Amino acid sequence: MKVYLFPGLGADERIFRHLQPLLHTETQVLPWLTPEPRESLPHYVARMAERVVSNEPCLLVGVSFGGVVALEMCRLRPMARAVLISSIPDADCLPPLLRIIRNTGIYKLVPPQLLKLLPRVGQWYFGINNREEYHLFREILRDMEPVYTRWAIDRLLHWDSTDIGRGVQILGTRDRVFPPGPSPVDYLIPGGGHFMVLTHAREISVILNGMLKSKGHLL
C-alpha cells in the first residue's frame, strides 16, 4: 500500500528525510504546485490529486497545511485515508492565535518572507531545538516561495471543512502552532513540537507501519 507525503506550508521533501527510510512501503512526496491566481483550495487539491492513483487504497500523510490538503483530497479519492501530522482535523480546531490573525487580517499586511529576518522567533514557535533542525529550518525559510506561502496561509485560515471526512491525527504535546485542545487526538507524541516529523520520526513510523499492516483500519 503506497504512502503519499504532503510537506507542511512552505516546506518540501526535506522534512521527511528521517521518516521515509523507516516506512515499510513505497512512498512518494508530492511537491506543491504553484497556485493559479485566486485559486480555490478544492480546485488546487483536484490538480494535486491527478498524481494520486484513484482506484487503490493508500495513505495520504500530510504535515500541517499538508494535512488539510490530505483531508480535502479524500473527497476525491474515497479509497484513501488521511493521516494528519501536526495538523488539525477540521476548521473548528483552528487555535485562538490563528483565529486572531485571521479576524484582524494582519497576515495580509506582513509578507511571509519577513520570517527570514526573524529565524529565532520561528525557532521558538515551531519548537526547533537542535542544530540539525535549525539548519533545515533556515534552508526552508531561504527557499520559501512567497506567492505560494501567502496563498496557502489564506486558504488555511479560511478553510471550509464542511462535511470533511475523518483523518487519523498525530499531534505533539509541545506543538505551539496547533496545540492539543479539548478534542480527542488519536496519537499524542510526548515532547513533540510542530517539527516532530523530523525529530520524532521513529515514533511516527511505528504508527504508520501499524496502519499499513492492518489494512482494514484504513477503510
FENNOR-V972678 format. One record per pair of residues at least 24 apart in sequence whose ideal C-beta (glycine too) atoms are under 10 Angstrom apart, sorted by the first residue. I is the first residue (numbers start at 1). GAP is how many residues later the second one is. Records with the same first field share a line. If there is no record, write none. Layout:
I: GAP / GAP
//
This chain:
1: 24 / 25 / 55 / 56 / 57 / 58 / 80 / 210 / 211 / 212 / 214 / 217
2: 24 / 25 / 26 / 50 / 51 / 54 / 55 / 56 / 57 / 58 / 78 / 210
3: 24 / 25 / 26 / 55 / 56 / 57 / 58 / 80 / 205 / 206 / 208 / 209
4: 24 / 25 / 26 / 44 / 45 / 47 / 48 / 49 / 54 / 55 / 56 / 57 / 58 / 62 / 66 / 69 / 73 / 76
5: 24 / 25 / 54 / 55 / 56 / 57 / 58 / 61 / 65 / 78 / 80 / 192
6: 24 / 25 / 26 / 42 / 54 / 55 / 56 / 57 / 58 / 59 / 60 / 61 / 62 / 63 / 64 / 67 / 76 / 77 / 78 / 79 / 81
7: 24 / 25 / 55 / 56 / 57 / 58 / 59 / 62 / 133 / 190
8: 54 / 55 / 56 / 57 / 58 / 59 / 77 / 78 / 79 / 118 / 132 / 144 / 169 / 186 / 187 / 189
9: 54 / 55 / 56 / 57 / 59 / 60 / 103 / 131 / 135 / 139 / 140 / 142 / 143 / 144 / 146 / 147 / 168
10: 54 / 55 / 102 / 105 / 130 / 131 / 133 / 134 / 135 / 136 / 138 / 139 / 142 / 143
11: 52 / 53 / 54 / 55 / 125 / 126 / 128 / 129 / 132 / 133 / 184 / 186 / 187
12: 127 / 128 / 131 / 132 / 133
14: 122 / 125 / 126 / 129 / 184
15: 48 / 49 / 51 / 70 / 118 / 121 / 122 / 125 / 180 / 182 / 183 / 186
16: 45 / 47 / 181 / 182 / 185
17: 115 / 119 / 180 / 181 / 184
18: 114 / 179 / 180 / 181 / 182 / 183 / 184 / 186 / 187
19: 42 / 44 / 66 / 178 / 179 / 181 / 182 / 183 / 185 / 186 / 189
20: 181 / 185
21: 180 / 184
22: 179 / 180 / 182 / 183 / 184 / 186 / 187
23: 36 / 38 / 178 / 181 / 182 / 185 / 186 / 189
24: 181 / 184 / 185 / 188 / 189
25: 33 / 34 / 183 / 184 / 187 / 188
26: 32
27: 32 / 34 / 181
28: 24 / 30
29: 32 / 37
30: 30 / 32 / 36 / 39 / 40 / 43
32: 33 / 34 / 37 / 113 / 116 / 117 / 119 / 120
33: 115
34: 111 / 113 / 114 / 117
35: 110 / 112 / 113 / 115 / 116 / 117 / 119 / 120
36: 115
37: 110 / 114
38: 113 / 116
39: 112 / 116
40: 115 / 120
41: 27 / 28 / 31 / 110 / 111 / 113 / 114 / 115 / 117 / 118 / 119
42: 30 / 31 / 33 / 34 / 113 / 118
44: 25 / 28 / 107 / 108 / 111
45: 24 / 25 / 26 / 27 / 28 / 29 / 30 / 31 / 32 / 110
46: 26 / 27 / 29 / 30
48: 24 / 25 / 28
49: 24 / 25 / 26 / 27 / 28 / 31
50: 26
52: 24 / 25 / 27 / 28
53: 24 / 26 / 27
54: 24 / 25 / 26
55: 24
56: 24
57: 24 / 158 / 161 / 162
58: 154 / 160
59: 24 / 109 / 149 / 152 / 153 / 159
60: 24 / 107
61: 24 / 106 / 107 / 109 / 136 / 143 / 147 / 150
62: 24 / 25 / 105
63: 24 / 107 / 131 / 132 / 133 / 134 / 135 / 141
64: 24 / 62 / 88 / 92 / 111 / 113 / 114 / 130 / 131 / 133
65: 84 / 87 / 88 / 90 / 91 / 94
66: 86 / 131
67: 100 / 102 / 103 / 111
68: 84 / 87 / 88 / 91 / 93 / 96 / 99
69: 83 / 86 / 87
70: 97
71: 88 / 90 / 93 / 94 / 95 / 96
72: 83 / 87 / 88 / 89 / 92 / 93
74: 90 / 91 / 92 / 93
75: 88 / 89 / 90
78: 87 / 141
79: 139 / 140
80: 85 / 87 / 138
81: 84 / 85 / 86 / 87 / 130 / 134 / 136 / 137 / 138
82: 82 / 83 / 84 / 85 / 86 / 87
83: 84 / 85 / 86 / 87 / 103 / 104 / 121 / 124 / 125 / 128 / 135
84: 82 / 83 / 84 / 85 / 86 / 87 / 94 / 101 / 102 / 103
85: 83 / 84 / 85 / 86 / 87 / 102 / 104 / 107 / 109 / 111 / 112 / 115 / 119 / 122 / 123
86: 40 / 41 / 83 / 84 / 85 / 86 / 89 / 91 / 92 / 103 / 106 / 107 / 108 / 109 / 110 / 111 / 114 / 118
87: 69 / 80 / 82 / 83 / 84 / 88 / 90 / 91 / 107
88: 68 / 71 / 73 / 79 / 81 / 83 / 89 / 90 / 93 / 95
89: 72 / 75 / 76 / 77 / 78 / 79 / 80 / 82 / 94 / 95 / 96 / 97
90: 69 / 70 / 71 / 72 / 73 / 74 / 75 / 76 / 77 / 93
91: 65 / 66 / 67 / 68 / 69 / 70 / 71 / 73
92: 69 / 89 / 91
93: 68 / 76 / 85 / 88 / 89 / 90
94: 62 / 63 / 64 / 65 / 67 / 84
95: 80 / 81 / 82 / 83 / 84 / 85 / 86
96: 83 / 85
97: 28 / 79 / 80 / 82
98: 55 / 58 / 59 / 79 / 80
99: 58
101: 52 / 56
102: 51 / 52 / 54 / 55 / 56
103: 54
105: 52
107: 43 / 46 / 47 / 49 / 50
108: 42 / 45 / 46
110: 40 / 43
111: 35 / 38 / 39
112: 29 / 32 / 33 / 34 / 35 / 36 / 37 / 38 / 39 / 40 / 41
113: 28 / 29 / 31 / 32 / 33 / 36 / 37
114: 32
115: 25 / 26 / 29 / 34
116: 25 / 26 / 28 / 30
117: 24
123: 72
124: 52 / 69
125: 51 / 52 / 68 / 69
126: 49 / 50 / 51 / 67 / 68 / 69
127: 45 / 47 / 48 / 49 / 50 / 64 / 65 / 66 / 67 / 68 / 69 / 72
128: 65 / 66 / 67 / 70 / 71
129: 45 / 62 / 64 / 66 / 70
130: 68 / 69
132: 66 / 67
133: 60 / 62 / 65 / 66
134: 61
136: 59 / 62
137: 58 / 61
168: 39 / 40 / 43 / 49 / 50
170: 26 / 27 / 30 / 33 / 34 / 37 / 38
171: 25
172: 24 / 25 / 27 / 28 / 31 / 32
//
